[in-house]
Amino acid sequence: MSQPLAHICVIGAGTMGRGIAQVALASGHPVHLVDPDEAQLKVAGSDITARLSRRDPAAPALVKARLRTFTDLTQTPTDAPTVVVEAILERLDIKQAVLRRAAEHFGPTCVLATNTSSLSVTAIAAGTPDPSRVVGMHFFNPVPVMRLVEVVRGLQTSDEVVDTVAELALRWGKSVAHVRSVPGFIVNRVARAFYGESLRLVEERASTPETIDELMRSAGGFRMGPFELMDLIGNDVNFAVTQSVWTSYHYDPRFAPSLIQSELIAAGRFGRKTGQGFYEYGESAERARPLAAEVKAEAVTGATRVVLHGSDDQLEAVLTRSGLEFGREVGDTARIEFVSLGSVMVTRGRSAREESARRSEPVLLLDRCLDPSTATALALASADAALTDVVVALLDRAGIHAFPMADIPGLVVARVLSMIANEAWETAHHGVATPDDIDLAMLLGTNYPIGPFAWSARWSTRRVLELLDALWSSYHDPRYRASHALRAEVQTISHDGLG
């Protein structure tokens, strides 16, 4: 293992730059912070000192001893091994020029790291004297809090340079996800499905932002729903990332931007920072609450015999939580049968109408949830009013709010999570990152409740593939094409007799 480099030179004293400088200082490194704006440097120094002082009363003295600020890169000393981390404007020509100057100033031993979130590390490196010394070191905001660093290998980045910055990130208390330089890296690529498919559901008028957010939190286990998160990030920023990834992948439909979001931007509704986005903000603003279905408690008490066919953890959990007595029968298709009324199934990607036609009986579809033992909301779809009343009352007894949806294929949580998982499989298939690093990146970089590969395994890859194929059959839209790697995994498991 190489020795930790003594000096860190951070170029750019904005939010990201000062965050990087802070974690380096906290880990004992001498730090040189460079920014042409002297006022910005003073603010950064005060901010870093204040933040570190919350944890260590001796921080002011330590910052004074370890942090030096410069308005010109050429003023920085060159007498120690140095890692340069640039955190400046997301423009290729500017990043190339700054790193080229850094390479010339510090000489052939320095490591040149870019904090770019959207530009090609290979392209940035091409503008420097030695591309092998350039590597991506993508931090997440706020840097002192977020634990993930994507270490991004350009086409010519050396193994030694990759190892150096990975060891450095670990020294700073970060977790490292290794990734090849492709548009969006891991997080900004895989996360597009979280936003994009949710927006697609609203475009189809399947539901509202309020209801989808509620379902993704209470059934999907996410800390924030997609629409409130887009408002927090800024719809302008979120849309720009989507647009960049979409164009970089030659307009692949999987990454297509949403007209709904572009209309918000045209109206200046960027989110929290403008007081309006998908939601209204401000002291007098009242957020619309999603409306759960009305519960008719007598519906379930008067229901006929209940039978659980086959095996499905979610269906069994709903029945168990409700306290309703039920029988069991062996069956290939997992379903709850309300004898003489119809059947309840977890979505497999088809509409309730299609499932009803296949079974020649009324069918109600439940959305998938992350944890059937704790979920407090579920989407459902059915064209049969009597069966819907019974299931809404059943869910209420189980402590679950029911949200009837338009009868669309895949419903909400199952559809969004399957699209996230599919993109993760495709990312691994192309050798961008390993499944373990992808799961790590999505857990720590976006605070997902579970990594996409872990979720695929929990639900089963066969079910994920079945849902995607059903979406493709319904829409004939290439955005729903299943990853070859996912299909191969299912075929392998089936061949081995495991699925």
VENUR-V106785 format. One record per backbone hydrogen bond with DSSP energy under -0.5 kcal/mol. CO is the residue of the C=O (numbers start at 1). NH is the residue of the N-H. Records with the same first field share a line. If there is no record, write none. Layout:
CO=NH, NH
//
This chain:
6=30
7=83
8=10, 32
9=11, 85
10=12, 34
11=87
14=18
15=19
16=20
17=21
18=22
19=23
20=24
21=25
22=26
23=27
24=29
25=28
30=8
31=33, 68
32=10, 34
33=70
34=12
36=38
37=41
38=42
39=43
40=44
41=45
42=46
43=47
44=48
45=49
46=50
47=51
48=52
49=53
50=54
51=54
52=55, 56
56=59
58=61, 62
59=63
60=64
61=65
62=66
63=67
66=31, 68
68=33
70=35
72=75
73=76
81=7
82=84, 111
83=9
84=86, 113
85=11
86=115
89=91
91=95
92=96
93=97
94=98
95=99
96=100
97=101
98=102
99=103
100=104
101=105
102=106
103=107
107=110
111=84, 113
112=135
113=86
114=137
120=124
121=125
122=126
123=127
124=127
125=128
130=133
131=134
132=158
133=112
135=114
136=152
137=139
138=150
142=145, 146
147=175
148=140
149=151, 177
150=138, 152
151=153, 179
152=136, 154
153=181
154=157
158=162
159=163
160=164
161=165
162=166
163=167
164=168
165=169
166=170
167=171
168=172
169=174
170=173
175=149
176=178
177=151
179=153
180=182
182=185
184=188, 189
186=189, 190
187=191
189=192
190=193
191=194, 195
192=196
193=197
194=198
195=199
196=200
197=201
198=202
199=203
200=204
201=206, 207
202=205
206=406
208=212
209=213
210=214
211=215
212=216
213=217
214=218
215=219, 220
216=222
217=221
218=376, 377
219=370
225=229
226=230
227=231
228=232
229=233
230=234
231=272
234=238
235=239
236=240
237=241
238=242
239=243
240=244
241=245
242=246
243=247
244=248
245=249
246=251, 252
247=250
252=255
253=256
258=262
259=263
260=264
261=265
262=266
263=267
264=269
265=268
268=270
270=235
271=274, 275, 276
272=275
275=281
276=271
279=277
282=285
290=292
294=296
295=297
296=299
297=300, 301
298=302
300=303
305=339
306=327
307=309, 337
308=329
309=335
312=316
313=317
314=318
315=319
316=320
317=321
318=322
319=323, 324
320=323
327=308
329=310
332=334
335=309, 337
336=338, 344
337=307, 339
338=341, 342
342=338
343=364
344=336
345=366
350=410
351=355
352=356
353=357
354=358
355=359
356=360, 361
362=343
364=345
365=381
366=347
371=374, 375
376=401
378=403
379=367
380=405
381=365
383=385
384=388
385=389
386=390
387=391
388=392
389=393
390=394
391=395
392=396
393=397
394=398
395=400
396=399
401=378
402=293, 404
403=380
406=408
408=411
410=415
412=416
413=417
414=418
415=419
416=420
417=421
418=422
419=423
420=424
421=425
422=426
423=427
424=428
425=429
426=430
427=432
428=431
432=180
434=438
435=439
436=440
437=441
438=442
439=443
440=444
441=445
442=446, 448
447=223
451=455
452=456
453=457
454=458
455=459
456=460
460=464
461=465
462=466
463=467
464=468
465=469
466=470
467=471
468=472
469=473
470=474
471=475
472=476
477=480
478=481
483=487
484=488
485=489
486=490
487=491
488=492
489=493
490=494
491=495
492=496
493=498, 499
494=497
//
